[in-house]
Amino acid sequence: MPSERSANKQPNLLFVFADQMRGQAMGCAGNGQVITPNLDRLASEGLRFTNAISTYPVCCPTRASLMTGKYPLSHGIITNGPPLPDTELCIGDMLKSAGYQTGYIGKWHLNGHLSGESQFVPPGPKRHGFDYWAAVNMSHDYFNSFYYTDTDKRIPIKGWEPDTQTDLAIRYLEEHREGSPFCLFLSWGPPHDPYIAPEKYLKLYPPEKIELRENVFLADRSIIATYYAAVTSLDWNMGRLLEALDRLGLAENTVVVFTSDHGEQLFSLYLFHKQWPYEETIQVPFILRYPGKVAADEVTDLLMGTPDILPTMLGLMDIDVPSTVEGKDLSAFILGTAAEPEPDSLLIEVINPCAVVQDRAGMRAWRGVRTKRHTFARFRDEDWLLIDNKYDPYQRRNLIYNTEYQSLRDELNEKLEVWLKETNDPFLPAHAYQRYEMVRNRPPLYKAGD
């Protein structure tokens, strides 16, 4: 039974997310090679999503959508680089206004690259409502890292970065267990490249024993082994967090989420990194535990895009969703109380490709939709991909030029047109969006009723 203290208190929120971890990289997701007993435990105690989709699979746009509940053309972050405007209302602001203690630990990556990616984020509006701060804008030097608190003095991290960040998170839980409810975001950098991990985890994955996915035909097994080793290190730290919640008597009244900002191709379909519409890139882990309210040991195929996460969390916590939020509150579907049909598609897109993929792989701007069964994507001037994920889960067969699927292609194009209008996107060439101020300040491109 819940304690008297927890029964009369709004639920806490512990939101943990990795960087560039694909949804297939967990034992509970059917990957028998990767060692994730603590994430598997979390899944057995909560709800695991099989259709959690990174709407815009690039770090900054996704993080901005996570924080604001908006689509990229609304918050203005359409590539890695621009800072999130101080005026944007974020989940830290929302929960602080609702009486929550707020904290952020780890990688932020919303302060822009104007003076270096690892610059100090000062207290105030640039922290968007998070009071406790032990973070860095962006760094992937996991054995030589640092963080800032409330001054611009770097605090060095000795050893593996996620271990220290988890130490700080556990200390936060210990110091904020009483009084007002808390909201703590913990953002780990791995398994994002460079592909490194502590030696004790590397020993668990001899490269010669790595089995390749069915859509990998040429790969460096040592990179995949290191990626899995980094995931297992995060899993160990997730176990430490779960143990701390149990020890401190917080588990029963804390919403726990584990997810990632986007995935990673990692040699699948001869591709690397992110920004692609394939499952290895857009499908992310999403595990939700809320004892007594969300069913345990369940799996859902409910479609959930990045902008839906914020309103869904607020809905589960009985907090009003601000009118600025564009994502959908899916809490009624999670709780089994919805009176309307589930969403039948999600928008997926890359509006302005980051240079690293654009230069190396010829990436072009694209838009698309992901349904429970199909993935569809198009360039501005031509349809690009149509994949039946039920019969082709490794996405090796593009059906776009198969005339037997013309009606399906038309149907998915129609769904995409609806999404483009809803997100005020005329699908211009990428260079038309490259001026940040033009994106932020342009007038509406569609009028109501168009």
Order of alpha helices (4+ residues) and beta strands (2+ residues): alpha-beta-alpha-beta-beta-alpha-alpha-alpha-beta-beta-beta-beta-alpha-beta-alpha-alpha-beta-alpha-beta-beta-beta-alpha-alpha-beta-alpha-beta-beta-beta-alpha-alpha
